[in-house]
Every structure is written in structure tokens, then in C-alpha cells.
């Protein structure tokens, strides 16, 4: 069984409490997310999901955090409509 090309998993290093929100690719498959939100009550994770959805032009419901929800390094799963 081949991997589904419409599903992408990226590794994201998160920096909460940044001055501006930004998502930039540092190397293939590894991204740095600077988030304005503090890491309280899942606010930073919500902002990360919105930022990733905007970057990859997909719905927020198509983005999920696979692992690392409470850490700085996260695996984010994106379902794109390819």
C-alpha cells in the first residue's frame, strides 16, 4: 500500500509569545512557527493549526497535531485536496 499523496506530515518547532505570527520552512519538512499566543489552554495550538491551514491553503479541520501537543516539537498532519 502506497502512502496517500494528499496527506502530508511536517515537523514544526513552535516558539510561543512571539511578536508576530509566522510560519517558515527551515529545511524540507521542518518548519518554524512563531506564535503570538501563549501556550495556555491550547491557544498556541489553535493558532498553529490556523497558520498551517493558511500556509497550505486548506481547511482548519484538515490540520491536526499528531504528536507533541504539549511540547515545542510537533508533528502536524495536513490533508490537502490534491
LUMFI-491083 format. One record per atom (N, C-alpha, C): x, y, z. Coordinates in steps of 0.05 Angstrom, whole numbers, plus 5000, padded with zeros to 4 digits. Example, Ala and Ser with C-alpha at 12.3 -4.5 7.8 and 13.67 -1.06 7.14 Angstrom:
2
526448865156/524649105156/526449345156/525749555142/527349795143/525850015157/
END
This chain:
82
501749765000/500050005000/501850255000/501350434980/502950674978/501850894997/503651065006/502651285023/500751475007/498851585020/496851755007/498252025002/498452104976/499752364969/498252604979/495752584986/494252814996/494552855026/496152685039/496652725067/499652775071/500152995084/502953085088/503353115118/505753025128/506453065156/508953235157/508753455172/511053625175/511853645204/514453705209/515453745236/515554045241/514454125263/514354415269/515554475296/517354665297/518454755322/516955015329/515755025353/514055245360/515455435379/515155695374/516055905392/513656075400/512456025423/510156185431/511056465441/509056635445/509556905456/511357075438/511257025411/512857185393/511457455387/512957645376/511757905369/509857885346/510557715326/508857675302/508457375298/506257315285/505757035277/507056985250/508556765249/509856695223/510356395222/510256295198/510956015193/512856005170/515255895175/517255885153/518655615153/519255525129/520555265125/523555305129/524755145147/527555175153/529154975136/528054735131/529154535114/526854365105/527154195084/524854045074/523453885097/520953955101/519353805121/519653905149/521454105154/521854215181/521154515180/519254595197/518354865197/518754995225/518855265225/519055415250/516455585251/514955555272/512555715276/512955905299/512656165293/512756365314/509856445319/508956415344/506156465350/505956685371/503956865367/503457075386/502256965411/500656755409/499156635431/501056515452/500256525477/501756385498/500956095498/502655915509/501955635509/500155565533/497855695534/495955655555/493255575543/491955375555/489355275546/489155215517/491355125505/491355045476/491255275457/491555525466/491455755449/493655755427/496055675435/498255675415/497755455395/496655225403/496055005384/493855095365/491855235374/489755335356/490855535336/492655705345/493855895326/495655755306/497055545315/498755385297/497155255276/494855135283/493155005264/492155205243/491355445252/490355655234/492555745215/495055765225/497355855209/498055645188/498055395196/498655175177/496555155156/493955175164/491855165144/492055385124/492755625133/493155855114/495455805096/497755705106/500155655091/499655455069/498155235075/497755025056/495055045042/493655265045/491155315032/489155085035/488655015061/486654805067/485054895091/482954735096/481154805119/482654735145/481854875166/483054825193/482454545202/480054435193/479354165201/481053955188/482554035167/484353845153/487153835166/487554005187/490154015200/489853905228/491653725236/491553615264/494353575274/494653595300/497253555313/497353255321/499153115307/499352825312/500752765338/502952915344/504352865369/505753125378/506353135403/507753375413/505853605420/503353555425/501453765431/502253945454/503753825474/504553985497/507454055496/508853995475/511754055473/512354255451/514854325448/515654525428/515854395400/516654135399/516854005373/514253845368/512953905346/510453775340/510553645312/508953425309/508453315283/505653395275/505453535253/502853635244/502153495218/499653385218/498553245195/496753425179/497153435153/495653615135/494353445114/491753465110/490353335088/489853545067/491253525045/490853715023/489053595002/487653774988/485753684967/487253664940/489153474938/490553444913/489053264894/
END
